Amino acid sequence: MNTSQKSHIGIIGLSVMGRSLALNMADHGFKVSGYNRSASVTEQVMEDHPHKNLFPFYSLEEFVNSLERPRKVMLMIQAGAPVDAVIDQLVPLLEQGDIVMDGGNSFFEDTRRRSNALAEAGIHYLGVGISGGEEGARFGPSIMPGGEESAYQAVRPILEAIAAKAMGEPCCAYIGPDGAGHYVKMVHNGIEYADMQLIAEAYLLLKYVGNFSNFELADIFREWNQGELKSYLIGITAGIFREADDLDGGQLIDRILDSARQKGTGRWASIESLKQGVDISMITSACGARILSNHLDERKMASAQIEGPGILQADDRAAFAETVRRALYAGKIIAYAQGFSLMQDASERYGWNLDLGTIASIFRAGCIIQAVFLGDITKAYEADSNAGNLMFNPFFGNRINEYQDSLRCAVSTGVLNGLPVPALSQAASYLDAFRSPASGANLIQAQRDCFGAHTYERNDRPGSFHHEWRITDDN
């Protein structure tokens, strides 16, 4: 390629997500160079998706030389060691001022490390969170870039052009320095885990207590998707219940193994929350539910050996469905409140100055957790950028007050009927721990001081105190 034909950007990794992003960029008029470690993958992409703006390369050196300066390279490869390996091969071929972007689900601390290391070589590094799956990558994802803002400005025209649009605005915005973009993507995925688990629990309640058929469930979720629960996940759930089994007749949902795996991002969020001292118990419960779902043999044994209560079906099915809807919405508020509290803490901890309103706005389209609900979150932070927990916002606080009885009813119904509702249960527990003036922590302080002389604090005067506890043993 001569200078006038140089590509605007290059993508390394042409599997599903990389290929889809490359074609998205090409559709928007950007010349894109593509490279994959396996030449056969590159050849297959070009055979299946020929495009006048997509150019294949079969060596890294040729790939790098095909790019206009400053070179812009996006990595769409498996997170972890593969990213470090490609960076090691790539850096000797780059020059000061070039930009490397990692569009995979990398751990944010790895992104911070790589950002610092490449800065020493004069190379800019962006950790770019991307959500939306194959469809989103191909036609408009939600994009969360973090790193040096000057580097983001250089790639901004490309990223904003290919991003999903919500009310005419791109679902892409500069998040913050070093690992901020990948951190926000991590929390996004954690919220996604909680959202999916809440929907799964609503499904169990409606199916077993409400005794709704798959087609009735499809109608319920379709109706829910017309109101305040309108979202990508609710919408696809309605469609899932109607999907016919193409192998054995009936509905496909009834033939799918009751086991769900995870790739780690939700678990990372849970681990970081413990490090930061922020309660995201709903996200943690969703991770735990997936882990337990995989122990199929043990669950089968337990089902045979441990008796459960009989199912008491709802007398008024329509009223029960509305109770579940309200419980789901209340749980959703609390899950997002937890996720945004975690981001707010990280913003202060790492000096990122995250704009939570903007983050909510770029989740409104393109990503998996896209929902009309996010517009309300955006408004909440626009009204007060330091609003704290979302439940303090009048809109969400009023909904919690209005719907919390339904949340408690759904949880108690699940427990009394032996149905697992860990996310809904954690939502109710978090709500009560958050709002209650008494948590029992005074007794824990006393216990710690009694057995370990850890001291305690008083509610009537400042300072730390130790008491010589009189241990009695009536046994």
Disulfide bonds with the S-S distance in Angstrom:
none
